Amino acid sequence: MNRDRVYFILMGGCIGAVVLAWTVVRIFSVTAAIVISVVVALVPPIAAIVANAGDEGFRRRR
């Protein structure tokens, strides 16, 4: 699986989790929706690190 695909999967999951938290989970527990949102807020930096990680040797050869 290439890095772009992993990035888009992570970001799509992030968006899906936020939407799910504030449309469905909020009905049962606002606290749980807030916790989900806080945890999901950590995903974009991780996704960026995954997307930018790669073979340093390849970058030097360019």
Secondary structure by P-SEA (a helix, b strand, c coil): ccaaaaaaaaaaaaaaaaaaaacccccccaaaaaaaaaaaaaaaaaaaaaaacccaaaaaac
